[in-house]
Amino acid sequence: MFIYIINKLKVNMKILTYLLILACLFLIISCNSSLDISIEKDKVKQVLYKYSEAWHSKNIDLFSRLFSNDADMIIFDGNSPERFVGWIAWKERLQKHFSLFENVDISYEDVDIKVSHSGEFSWLSCIANTKYTYDGKPGIMSGLRITWVLEKRNKNWRIVHAHYSFSKE
């Protein structure tokens, strides 16, 4: 009788082990399939287009929804030797530009977006070309290189680090 019980336990343990392995595989597959990278890339691209909209409309509230608003956010601006630390410093920089530029229209080329496997981080790079009016005269700024790091917060992508620069050529 004792041997019969031991054999039954071995069989039940094998079945339990197989069921546990299957449950783990199902969990892994279901977690990975819930993230659609192409959808997330489209959402990041929308941040890029909203960035253009924010410049065109001089909408600081829209900018505020695009950036992380963190005190330790870092921005390198291609038109300044300064490093802007924190949302407040960057907000002041944007507002200063608002008073100088009119009719800002930004277009992009070579947009490249990557999303981490976890779906929590993304990085973007592109070239921006901008038409604007400065002191009543039209201007064009071509070839601005943009690199962003974005983090998904409360289901929304936020820029947590930005670097803008021009080629020395």
C-alpha atoms as one frame of an Amber mdcrd trajectory, in Angstrom:
protein
   0.000   0.000   0.000   2.839   2.387   0.873   4.534   1.770  -2.507   1.193
   2.362  -4.289   0.815   5.778  -2.591   4.412   6.748  -3.429   3.892   5.803
  -7.090   0.653   7.832  -7.231   2.438  10.860  -5.742   5.225  10.557  -8.346
   2.670  10.492 -11.154   0.785  13.467  -9.683   4.042  15.398  -9.193   4.974
  14.804 -12.848   1.575  16.025 -13.994   1.802  19.014 -11.660   5.307  19.835
 -12.958   4.129  19.686 -16.594   1.129  21.855 -15.801   3.348  24.390 -14.040
   5.719  24.540 -17.023   2.782  25.011 -19.410   1.333  27.756 -17.223   4.684
  29.577 -17.183   5.020  29.335 -20.965   1.490  30.618 -21.431   2.230  33.532
 -19.109   5.415  34.428 -20.979   3.713  34.243 -24.364   0.708  36.264 -23.245
   2.890  38.992 -21.709   5.003  39.370 -24.838   2.087  39.366 -27.241   0.338
  42.236 -25.448   3.002  44.729 -26.585   2.672  45.811 -30.193   5.941  47.593
 -31.014   4.539  49.160 -34.192   1.689  50.779 -32.235   4.160  52.126 -29.673
   6.376  53.518 -32.456   3.345  55.306 -33.889   2.602  56.797 -30.468   6.191
  58.054 -30.198   5.921  59.522 -33.694   2.816  61.383 -32.520   4.970  63.021
 -29.829   7.211  64.287 -32.627   4.260  65.767 -34.513   2.792  67.283 -31.345
   6.203  68.865 -30.757   5.839  70.620 -34.147   2.318  71.655 -33.248   3.504
  73.066 -29.909   6.119  75.189 -31.685   3.676  76.398 -34.313   1.057  77.379
 -31.739   3.589  78.469 -29.068   1.675  76.234 -26.667   3.687  75.774 -23.477
   0.974  73.533 -22.005   1.368  71.119 -24.919   5.140  71.167 -24.409   4.520
  70.407 -20.747   2.579  67.273 -21.737   5.377  66.134 -24.078   8.288  66.501
 -21.653   8.701  64.693 -18.345   8.619  67.840 -16.185  11.321  66.267 -13.997
  13.781  68.406 -12.095  16.663  66.272 -13.402  15.651  66.165 -17.078  18.587
  67.159 -19.315  18.306  69.087 -22.588  21.197  69.995 -24.873  20.046  72.742
 -27.255  21.843  73.093 -30.592  21.598  76.881 -30.447  23.168  77.246 -27.032
  26.309  76.124 -25.232  24.144  75.702 -22.124  22.882  72.459 -20.717  19.314
  72.896 -19.510  18.581  70.908 -16.356  14.978  70.375 -15.358  11.647  71.260
 -16.857  11.608  74.800 -15.399  14.878  75.751 -17.130  13.712  74.244 -20.427
  10.294  75.911 -20.145  11.989  79.311 -19.689  14.157  78.656 -22.751  11.099
  77.766 -24.843   9.191  80.833 -23.723  12.161  83.041 -24.615  12.130  81.539
 -28.142   8.370  82.092 -28.377   8.942  85.833 -28.126  11.519  85.762 -30.951
  10.027  83.445 -33.589   6.748  83.478 -35.525   5.167  81.054 -38.001   7.341
  78.111 -36.971   6.832  75.131 -39.284   8.912  71.988 -38.656   9.283  69.024
 -40.998  11.225  65.834 -40.336  13.310  63.379 -42.304  15.191  60.192 -41.471
  12.943  59.520 -38.477  14.138  56.418 -36.631  12.260  55.147 -33.584  13.168
  52.218 -31.362  11.096  50.824 -28.501  12.551  48.677 -25.720  11.345  45.088
 -25.372   9.590  46.051 -22.159   7.727  48.848 -23.932   8.704  51.308 -21.204
  11.461  53.224 -23.046  11.968  54.539 -26.529  14.619  56.484 -28.356  14.137
  58.619 -31.427  16.466  60.315 -33.842  15.688  62.460 -36.867  16.659  65.516
 -38.855  14.446  68.592 -38.503  14.062  71.390 -41.015  12.340  74.529 -39.808
  10.826  77.510 -41.567  10.104  80.534 -39.412   9.819  84.290 -39.251  12.373
  86.167 -37.153  12.209  89.938 -36.770   9.698  90.058 -39.619  11.982  88.190
 -42.030  11.583  84.588 -43.202  14.255  82.127 -42.221  15.134  78.486 -42.657
  17.050  76.246 -40.292  17.993  72.972 -41.960  19.664  69.863 -40.675  18.947
  70.071 -36.946  19.725  66.663 -35.484  17.311  65.568 -32.791  17.810  62.690
 -30.390  15.277  61.941 -27.666  14.927  59.369 -24.947  11.296  58.812 -23.968
   9.732  56.966 -21.070   6.194  55.646 -20.928   4.427  57.162 -17.940   0.764
  56.502 -17.204   0.382  55.095 -20.752   1.814  58.288 -22.307   5.239  58.806
 -23.837   7.266  61.611 -22.222  10.611  63.039 -23.356  13.060  62.521 -20.476
  16.238  63.543 -22.312  16.788  65.554 -25.495  19.794  66.530 -27.569  19.638
  68.983 -30.459  22.717  69.705 -32.571  23.997  70.793 -35.945  26.675  69.097
 -37.979  29.946  71.041 -38.074  30.135  70.526 -41.852
